């Protein structure tokens, strides 16, 4: 029992120390911009292994050097209630979980039908994974990108919630949005609004039009995918929809 108690104490102390580490790192972001994120470092390693070199675009710019359009477009597309919530929107998460569960159920039924229709008794049907829908706010996305891996499990999600609260309690909404826009992925080796504006439109982020901003915002859920489909009709149609919603996207003070 003593060994178990010591192990419990050790795990508890380790957990508290880890949370203090995250809290200190977040607090420092109020005065020192993070130079890289956990996701960026893992992507840099993947790109080097794939290409043998590191083609990389990122340039940190101050909040005032980004157009209001790119901020409004990202809020309208990713997190419409950004300025009002406390970092987590439970209704959005519940809705996402419900949709994902239904998608998984449909995928299992489709797989069963494909197996039943197969004329070869030993044939293996090709299982197409269901589309995963997220319910994360901008703050949650930032928490995950800054410190965590891309794994999907309850432990990582719980840690994401804790870091999200650290971000909301320590930084202003304006700071959170600025750090997010300077670090979010917009293509392979392309990070931040400034790099994205230069990469796709050959202009600084401060000069982006509303439509150009909306095009970039639409890319965020799958940036590497849409990078290869710049002429996509979906991108154009979705961007037009975002432009119409941008006037209602409230910017943080």
C-alpha positions as CSV (number, residue, x, y, z in Angstrom):
1,X,0.0,0.0,0.0
2,X,2.9,2.4,0.8
3,X,4.3,1.8,-2.7
4,X,0.9,2.5,-4.3
5,X,0.5,5.7,-2.2
6,X,4.0,6.9,-3.2
7,X,3.2,6.2,-6.8
8,X,-0.1,8.1,-6.5
9,X,1.8,11.0,-4.9
10,X,4.4,11.0,-7.6
11,X,1.8,11.0,-10.3
12,X,-0.1,13.8,-8.6
13,X,3.0,16.0,-8.2
14,X,4.0,15.3,-11.8
15,X,0.6,16.3,-13.0
16,X,0.6,19.5,-11.0
17,X,4.1,20.3,-12.2
18,X,3.1,19.8,-15.8
19,X,0.1,22.2,-15.4
20,X,2.4,24.8,-13.8
21,X,4.7,24.4,-16.8
22,X,1.9,25.1,-19.2
23,X,0.6,28.0,-17.1
24,X,4.0,29.7,-17.0
25,X,4.5,29.2,-20.8
26,X,1.1,30.7,-21.4
27,X,1.7,33.7,-19.1
28,X,5.0,34.4,-20.9
29,X,3.1,34.7,-24.1
30,X,1.5,38.0,-22.8
31,X,4.9,39.6,-23.3
32,X,6.9,37.2,-25.5
33,X,5.5,35.9,-28.8
34,X,5.9,32.1,-29.1
35,X,8.5,31.4,-31.9
36,X,7.1,27.9,-32.7
37,X,4.4,25.5,-31.7
38,X,4.4,21.8,-31.0
39,X,2.5,21.2,-34.2
40,X,4.9,23.3,-36.3
41,X,7.9,21.4,-34.9
42,X,6.3,18.1,-35.7
43,X,5.5,19.3,-39.2
44,X,9.0,20.6,-39.7
45,X,10.4,17.2,-38.9
46,X,7.9,15.5,-41.2
47,X,8.8,17.8,-44.1
48,X,12.5,17.3,-43.6
49,X,12.1,13.5,-43.6
50,X,9.9,13.7,-46.8
51,X,11.9,16.2,-48.9
52,X,15.3,16.3,-47.3
53,X,15.0,20.0,-46.8
54,X,12.7,22.5,-45.1
55,X,10.8,24.8,-47.3
56,X,9.2,27.0,-44.7
57,X,7.2,30.3,-44.7
58,X,6.3,32.1,-41.6
59,X,6.6,35.8,-40.6
60,X,5.3,37.1,-37.3
61,X,3.4,40.4,-37.7
62,X,1.8,42.6,-35.1
63,X,-2.0,42.7,-34.8
64,X,-2.2,46.1,-36.4
65,X,-0.4,44.7,-39.5
66,X,-3.2,42.3,-40.3
67,X,-6.4,43.5,-42.1
68,X,-9.6,43.5,-40.1
69,X,-10.9,41.3,-42.9
70,X,-8.7,38.3,-42.2
71,X,-9.7,38.5,-38.5
72,X,-13.4,38.8,-39.3
73,X,-13.2,36.0,-41.9
74,X,-11.5,33.6,-39.5
75,X,-13.9,34.3,-36.7
76,X,-16.9,34.0,-39.0
77,X,-15.6,30.7,-40.4
78,X,-14.1,29.1,-37.3
79,X,-15.7,30.5,-34.2
80,X,-18.6,33.0,-34.6
81,X,-19.0,33.6,-30.8
82,X,-15.2,34.0,-30.2
83,X,-15.4,37.2,-28.2
84,X,-18.2,36.1,-25.9
85,X,-17.4,32.5,-24.8
86,X,-14.9,31.4,-22.1
87,X,-12.9,29.3,-24.5
88,X,-15.1,26.2,-24.8
89,X,-18.5,25.9,-26.5
90,X,-20.1,22.9,-25.0
91,X,-23.1,22.9,-27.3
92,X,-20.8,22.8,-30.4
93,X,-18.8,19.9,-28.9
94,X,-22.0,18.0,-28.1
95,X,-23.3,18.6,-31.6
96,X,-20.0,17.5,-33.1
97,X,-19.9,14.3,-31.1
98,X,-23.5,13.5,-32.1
99,X,-22.7,14.0,-35.8
100,X,-19.5,12.0,-35.6
101,X,-21.4,9.1,-33.9
102,X,-24.0,9.1,-36.7
103,X,-21.2,9.3,-39.3
104,X,-19.5,6.3,-37.7
105,X,-22.8,4.4,-37.6
106,X,-23.4,5.1,-41.3
107,X,-19.8,4.0,-42.2
108,X,-20.4,0.7,-40.4
109,X,-23.7,0.1,-42.2
110,X,-22.0,0.9,-45.5
111,X,-19.2,-1.5,-44.8
112,X,-21.7,-4.2,-43.9
113,X,-23.7,-3.6,-47.2
114,X,-20.5,-3.7,-49.3
115,X,-19.5,-7.0,-47.7
116,X,-23.0,-8.4,-48.2
117,X,-23.0,-7.4,-51.9
118,X,-19.6,-8.9,-52.6
119,X,-19.9,-12.1,-54.7
120,X,-16.6,-13.4,-53.3
121,X,-17.1,-14.9,-49.8
122,X,-13.6,-14.0,-48.7
123,X,-13.5,-10.6,-50.2
124,X,-12.6,-7.7,-47.9
125,X,-14.7,-4.5,-48.4
126,X,-12.8,-1.2,-48.5
127,X,-13.6,0.7,-45.3
128,X,-13.9,4.5,-45.9
129,X,-13.4,6.3,-42.6
130,X,-16.2,8.7,-41.6
131,X,-15.6,12.4,-41.8
132,X,-14.6,13.7,-38.4
133,X,-16.3,17.0,-37.5
134,X,-14.7,19.2,-34.8
135,X,-16.4,21.5,-32.3
136,X,-13.3,23.3,-31.2
137,X,-13.1,27.1,-30.6
138,X,-10.2,29.2,-31.8
139,X,-8.8,29.1,-28.3
140,X,-9.0,25.3,-28.2
141,X,-7.3,25.1,-31.6
142,X,-4.5,27.3,-30.3
143,X,-4.1,25.3,-27.1
144,X,-3.7,22.1,-29.2
145,X,-1.3,23.6,-31.7
146,X,0.9,25.2,-29.1
147,X,1.5,22.2,-26.8
148,X,-0.2,19.0,-27.8
149,X,0.0,16.1,-30.3
150,X,-2.6,15.4,-32.9
151,X,-3.9,12.3,-31.1
152,X,-7.6,11.9,-30.5
153,X,-8.3,10.6,-27.0
154,X,-9.9,11.8,-23.8
155,X,-6.6,12.4,-21.9
156,X,-5.4,14.8,-24.7
157,X,-8.8,16.4,-24.9
158,X,-8.9,17.0,-21.1
159,X,-5.4,18.6,-21.2
160,X,-6.6,20.7,-24.1
161,X,-9.5,22.0,-22.0
162,X,-7.1,22.9,-19.1
163,X,-4.7,24.8,-21.4
164,X,-7.7,26.5,-23.0
165,X,-8.7,27.9,-19.7
166,X,-5.1,29.0,-19.0
167,X,-5.1,31.0,-22.3
168,X,-8.5,32.6,-21.6
169,X,-7.6,33.6,-18.0
170,X,-4.1,34.9,-18.8
171,X,-4.4,36.5,-22.3
172,X,-6.9,38.9,-23.8
173,X,-9.1,37.8,-26.7
174,X,-7.1,40.1,-28.9
175,X,-3.8,38.4,-27.9
176,X,-5.3,34.9,-28.4
177,X,-6.5,35.8,-31.9
178,X,-3.1,37.4,-32.8
179,X,-1.1,34.3,-31.7
180,X,-3.5,32.0,-33.5
181,X,-3.3,34.0,-36.8
182,X,0.4,34.1,-36.6
183,X,0.8,30.4,-36.1
184,X,-2.0,28.5,-37.8
185,X,-1.2,26.3,-40.8
186,X,-2.2,27.5,-44.2
187,X,-0.5,24.9,-46.4
188,X,2.6,22.7,-46.3
189,X,5.3,24.7,-44.6
190,X,3.1,27.8,-44.6
191,X,2.2,29.2,-41.2
192,X,0.5,32.4,-40.2
193,X,-1.6,35.0,-42.0
194,X,1.4,37.0,-43.3
195,X,3.0,33.9,-44.9
196,X,-0.4,32.8,-46.3
197,X,-1.1,36.2,-47.8
198,X,2.3,36.3,-49.5
199,X,2.1,32.7,-50.6
200,X,-1.4,32.8,-52.2
201,X,-1.9,36.5,-53.1
202,X,1.7,38.0,-53.2
203,X,0.7,40.8,-50.8
204,X,1.0,41.5,-47.1
205,X,-1.8,40.4,-44.7
206,X,-2.6,44.1,-44.1
207,X,-3.7,44.5,-47.7
208,X,-6.0,41.4,-48.1
209,X,-9.4,42.1,-49.4
210,X,-12.5,40.6,-47.7
211,X,-12.8,38.0,-50.4
212,X,-9.1,37.0,-50.2
213,X,-9.4,36.8,-46.5
214,X,-12.5,34.6,-46.8
215,X,-10.7,32.3,-49.2
216,X,-7.9,31.8,-46.6
217,X,-10.4,31.3,-43.8
218,X,-12.2,28.5,-45.7
219,X,-8.9,26.7,-46.1
220,X,-8.2,26.4,-42.4
221,X,-9.8,23.0,-41.6
222,X,-7.8,21.3,-44.4
223,X,-5.1,23.7,-45.6
224,X,-2.8,21.2,-47.3
225,X,-5.8,19.7,-49.2
226,X,-7.1,23.1,-50.4
227,X,-3.6,24.3,-51.2
228,X,-3.7,21.9,-54.2
229,X,-7.2,22.9,-55.2
230,X,-6.9,26.7,-55.6
231,X,-9.5,26.7,-58.4
232,X,-12.1,24.7,-56.4
233,X,-15.7,25.8,-56.9
234,X,-16.3,24.9,-53.2
235,X,-13.7,27.3,-52.1
236,X,-15.2,30.1,-54.2
237,X,-18.8,29.4,-53.0
238,X,-17.9,29.0,-49.4
239,X,-15.7,32.1,-49.5
240,X,-18.7,34.2,-50.8
241,X,-20.8,32.8,-47.9
242,X,-18.1,33.9,-45.4
243,X,-17.9,37.4,-46.9
244,X,-21.6,37.8,-46.3
245,X,-21.2,36.8,-42.7
246,X,-18.1,38.9,-42.0
247,X,-19.9,42.1,-41.0
248,X,-21.5,40.2,-38.1
249,X,-18.2,38.8,-36.9
250,X,-17.3,40.8,-33.7
251,X,-13.6,41.7,-33.3
252,X,-12.0,41.7,-29.8
253,X,-11.1,45.1,-28.3
